[in-house]
Amino acid sequence: MLRSPATTIALRNEGQIMPRGRKPQGDQAISNAERQSRYRARHHGNKPVPVVRYRRPADRRSRPQRWNDAAAELIAVQSECAAWWDAMPEGLRDTPTGEALRAIVEVDLDAITSVEPPRGFGRD
């Protein structure tokens, strides 16, 4: 189907030729190898420092040892909380922080420390 000149859409560039891109710096365009070497030279100094990630060492402690270490940590935290609660002014002991500290101090950890977990697989 042919259109008449009255129905054709005028182009925005009004018949001008599209630009061809950048002009070569020298007499002729550079080769792909030259373009690649220039790219590498431009990006050579922008290398990020490699991040070295270390794997965490596996916990090789036995269950009884981990239990005893956890109980010792609970006792240490409880003694720190007791010192904090003792140093707290009387007016602040009724606040939520003071009540939480008092609850931590009042927990009986003797039952936890007296338990000896089984070693398992007939090694009791």
RATASUL-V248807 format. One line per field, one symbol per residue. ss: DSSP state (a for helix, b for strand, c for the rest). psi: psi as a letter, one per 20 degrees, with the letter a starting at -180 (. if undefined). burial: I if it has 9 or more other C-alpha atoms within 8 Angstrom, else O. A space follows every 50 residues. Layout:
ss=???
psi=???
burial=???
This chain:
ss=cccccccccccccccccccccccccccccccaaaaaaaaaaaaaaacccc ccccccccccccaaaaaaaaaaaaaaaaaaaaaaaaaccaaacccaaaaa aaaaaacccaaaaacccccccccc
psi=ppqqhhiqppqhiljqqqqiaqqqhbhrqqrhghgghhghhhjgikpqpq popqqpqqojqrghghghggghgggghhhghghghhipqhhiijrhghhg ghhhhipojhhghipoqqhrljj.
burial=OOOOOOOOOOOOOOOOOOOOOOOOOOOOOOOOOOIOOOOOOOOOOOOOOO OOOOOOOOOOOOOIOIIIOOIOOIIOOIIOIIOIIOOIOOOOIOOOOIIO IIOIIOOOIOOOIOOOOOIOOOOO
